[in-house]
Amino acid sequence: QKMHYRAVVTNGACAAAISSVATINVDAASVGGSVSGSNTVCSGTNTSGLKLSGHTGVITKWQWSSSSSFNVATDVAETTDSITVSNLTASLYYRAVVANGVCAAANSGSALITVNAASVAGTISGMSTLCTGTNRDTLTLSGHTGTIQWQSSADNASFTNISGATNAVYNPVNLIATTYYRAVVTSGVCAADTSASVTETVSPATVGGTLSGGQTVCTGTNTS
């Protein structure tokens, strides 16, 4: 917006004189706008697109920070309204800095790219040999990253989920046949990772059997 000003000057009976025109340019206040594209990705190889809208002024730069307060911010030399961020290994906030004319710069709202750690299945310990029937064992998963789902199999090839078995410790009970166990671990949006399987070996119950051939013999020389 522009405003033009001039002065009209009179001196006694003389004709009025008009001053030259001065122009005041009024810039609209800078408006930071908002950033869309918040996303959750898996650590490592990832890509997210961010877009600024609703702003007034030109984008002078983008910034990222590990804190939503941007108390420590790192500048990104981008001046377009859309940027792509790639291969993040930690969660970061992004915003744009917008300035219009001579007005003070304004910061946009921020968008958050949440980064999940990669899934790590870990290792199972505690397997043993059990006697068929009434038995109990303790399997422990360690060194994992993510949520757990235990699985079992009769042939170590086709596995099915065990309902409710989502803790690091799982207790097989009353097995009557050798069974294989493994854990599938998923961290956020990352692809699941599967542990190596372990074997709970089940031995058949000991059977005493039946002796036959009992008889009565004379002491001394005899055979049965």
NUKEMAR-781926 format. One record per residue (C-alpha): residue number from 1; x, y, z. Coordinates in pm, whole numbers, plus 32768, in hexadecimal, padded with zeros to 4 digits. Layout:
residues N
k,x,y,z
NUM,X,Y,Z
...
//
This chain:
residues 224
k,x,y,z
1,8000,8000,8000
2,8077,815D,7FAD
3,8018,82AC,804A
4,8074,83F7,7F9F
5,80A2,8539,8065
6,80D6,86A6,8008
7,80BF,87F9,80B1
8,7FFA,8929,8042
9,80A7,8A6B,80AD
10,8014,8BCD,80A9
11,80BF,8D11,80FF
12,7FE3,8E40,8132
13,7F2E,8EA9,7FF6
14,8010,8DDA,7F18
15,7F92,8CB1,7E57
16,7FB7,8B63,7F08
17,80E0,8A8B,7EB4
18,80DD,8913,7EB7
19,8204,8847,7F2E
20,8293,871B,7E7E
21,81EE,85CB,7EC5
22,827E,84D7,7FBF
23,8216,8369,7FA7
24,81FD,827D,80D1
25,8202,810E,8074
26,8152,8035,8176
27,81B4,7EC7,8173
28,80C6,7DC5,8201
29,8147,7D1D,833C
30,820B,7BDD,8304
31,813B,7AA3,833E
32,81F3,795E,8376
33,80D7,7876,830F
34,80D3,7703,835E
35,819B,75D3,82F2
36,80EE,7490,828C
37,818B,733A,825F
38,81C9,72C0,83C1
39,8226,7154,83A3
40,82AC,7022,8458
41,83CA,6F68,83B2
42,84C1,6E54,83FD
43,8625,6EB7,8450
44,871B,6EA7,8332
45,8696,6EB3,81CF
46,8560,6F93,81CD
47,84C9,70BD,8118
48,83C3,71BD,8181
49,8333,72E9,80C8
50,82DE,742E,817E
51,820F,754F,80F2
52,81D5,76B1,8171
53,8083,7759,8138
54,7FC1,7885,81B8
55,80F4,7963,81CA
56,8128,7AD0,816B
57,8281,7B30,80EF
58,83A9,7A7A,805F
59,844B,794C,80FD
60,85A7,79AB,816F
61,8606,7855,81F6
62,858E,7717,829E
63,8602,769D,83F2
64,860A,7553,84AF
65,862C,7508,8620
66,8613,73E2,870D
67,852F,74B9,87E9
68,83DB,754E,8798
69,8450,7693,8839
70,856B,76B6,873A
71,8649,773B,8850
72,8766,76A3,878A
73,871C,76AE,8614
74,87E2,7655,84DE
75,87A5,771B,839E
76,8753,766D,8256
77,87A9,7735,811D
78,865B,76FC,806F
79,8576,7816,7FFC
80,845F,7754,7F51
81,8311,76FF,7FF2
82,8350,7587,7FD5
83,847D,74C5,804F
84,84DC,7356,806C
85,8596,72C9,8197
86,8640,7179,817F
87,86F1,7069,8244
88,86AA,70EE,83A2
89,8727,7026,84CD
90,8681,70F9,85DD
91,8534,71B0,8601
92,8542,731B,858D
93,845F,744C,8578
94,845E,7526,843D
95,83E3,7689,83FF
96,840A,77A2,8302
97,8473,790C,833E
98,83AD,7A0B,8272
99,83EC,7B80,8241
100,8313,7C7C,8188
101,83B4,7DBE,8119
102,8447,7E82,823A
103,8371,7DCF,833D
104,840B,7CF1,8446
105,842C,7B83,83E2
106,8329,7A89,8460
107,8356,7918,84AB
108,8260,781B,8426
109,81C1,770D,84F6
110,8294,75D2,8506
111,826E,7473,847E
112,82FF,7343,852D
113,83AB,7220,8482
114,83A7,7107,8582
115,84B9,7005,8553
116,848A,6EA2,85D9
117,85BD,6DD3,8625
118,85E9,6CA7,853E
119,8551,6B61,85B8
120,8649,6A73,865D
121,85D2,6911,86AD
122,86D6,68BD,87B4
123,8730,6762,8834
124,8668,6656,88EB
125,8700,6597,8A0E
126,8684,6491,8B05
127,8624,636D,8A25
128,8643,620E,8AB7
129,85D2,60A3,8A9F
130,848B,6051,8B4E
131,83CB,5F16,8BA1
132,827B,5F02,8AF3
133,8143,5F57,8BB8
134,8158,603D,8CE4
135,827C,6127,8CA6
136,82DC,6295,8CA2
137,8401,6359,8C17
138,846C,64C5,8BFB
139,84DD,6567,8AB6
140,8574,66C4,8AC7
141,85A2,67B9,89A6
142,86BB,68B7,89D1
143,876A,69BE,88FE
144,862A,6A19,8843
145,859A,6B66,87D1
146,8423,6B7D,87A0
147,82E6,6AC8,8805
148,82E7,694E,881D
149,820E,683A,878E
150,8271,66D4,87E5
151,822C,65C1,86E7
152,8234,6445,86F7
153,8258,632D,85F8
154,8250,61B3,85F2
155,833B,6198,84C6
156,8418,62D1,84DA
157,8386,6344,838D
158,821E,63B4,83C1
159,81FD,649E,84ED
160,80C2,652D,858A
161,8096,6646,8686
162,8063,65E8,87F3
163,7F3C,66B0,8877
164,7F9E,67A5,8989
165,8110,674C,8979
166,81A2,68A9,895A
167,8294,68C1,8A80
168,840B,6885,8A7E
169,83D7,6748,8B4D
170,82FE,662A,8AD2
171,82AD,64EA,8B91
172,825B,63B3,8AC3
173,818D,62C2,8B97
174,8118,615A,8B7B
175,81BA,610F,8A2F
176,8180,5FB3,89A3
177,8259,5FD3,886B
178,8396,6086,8805
179,833C,61F0,87B2
180,83FB,630E,8711
181,83E1,6477,8784
182,8449,65C7,86F8
183,83F9,6739,872E
184,8387,6839,862D
185,83E4,699A,869A
186,8358,6ADC,8603
187,83CC,6C3E,8652
188,82C4,6D40,85F3
189,829E,6D58,8479
190,83DE,6C96,8435
191,83DF,6B42,8390
192,83CD,6A21,8487
193,8504,6959,84E1
194,84F2,67E7,853C
195,85D6,6736,8631
196,867A,65E8,85F5
197,859C,64CC,866C
198,85E8,63F4,879A
199,857F,6290,87E9
200,84C4,6210,8918
201,8510,609C,88FF
202,8406,5FBC,8998
203,8468,5E58,89FC
204,8364,5D44,8A20
205,8312,5CDF,8B83
206,83E3,5BC9,8C1B
207,8327,5A80,8C16
208,8394,596A,8D04
209,82F5,5852,8C38
210,828D,56F7,8CB3
211,836B,55D1,8D0F
212,82F6,5472,8CBA
213,8386,5319,8D03
214,8367,5313,8E7B
215,837A,51B0,8F0E
216,83E8,50E7,903C
217,8531,502B,9034
218,85FC,4F4E,911D
219,8728,4FE9,91C2
220,8874,4F9A,912E
221,8885,4F3E,8FC3
222,8763,4FDE,8F0D
223,870A,50AE,8DD9
224,85F3,51A5,8D93
//
